[in-house]
Amino acid sequence: MPTLGKTLPAMAALGVSALFLAAPQTAYAADSISCVAVGQTHFTPGVQMFPQSEIVTYQGVKSTCIDHSDMGITSARITASFGDVDLSCVASDFGTGTGTAAIEWDMNGSKQTSKADIAIAETVLNTARVTGVVTEGPFAGRRFTGKFDTSLLKGTGKCSAGALFGGVKSADFKGSFSIG
């Protein structure tokens, strides 16, 4: 019995320490990724004082990514185009629209491209929330989400003055997107 009396407390201590070792950690999908997105937004025919339909194109530059996919992705460049987006210099929120995106990945020294069908789900002030699905390439079938802030209205003079010369044709954007 004395051996059992010594063994039980040691076994109990091992059980308690196993509980701490098995504590849950932040979970990421094994095939998810999130990236910074920056570049230029282009508007055709040009944002004016009153709402009109625009083609909106995002031309991103290579930016960093956090890769939870084990694919070796270090950076990405996104381009996206939306049609039929109602915009104006004086609106407090912008319209929605559908479009496509291409994401060029820097992956272990090579380049690969994903394509996605996307839509502007919501816009508030300068920020568009975008959702969609990757249709081709790495991450095919996975959900795409993004948030892009376009400096169209920063300094109201830019939008108002641009409206006199055919509208604002381009502005910087920054944001992020994730897949998974």
Buried (B, 14 or more C-beta within 10 A) or exposed (E): EEEEEEEEEEEEEEEEEEEEEEEEEEEBEEBBBBBBBBBBBBBBEBBBBEBBEBBBBBBBEBBEBBBBBEBEBBBBBBBBBBBEBBBBBEBEBBBBBBBBBBBBBBBEEEEBEBBBBBBBEBBEEBBBBBBBBBBEBBBEEBBBBBBBBBEBBEEEEBBBEBBEEEBBBBBEBBBBBBBB
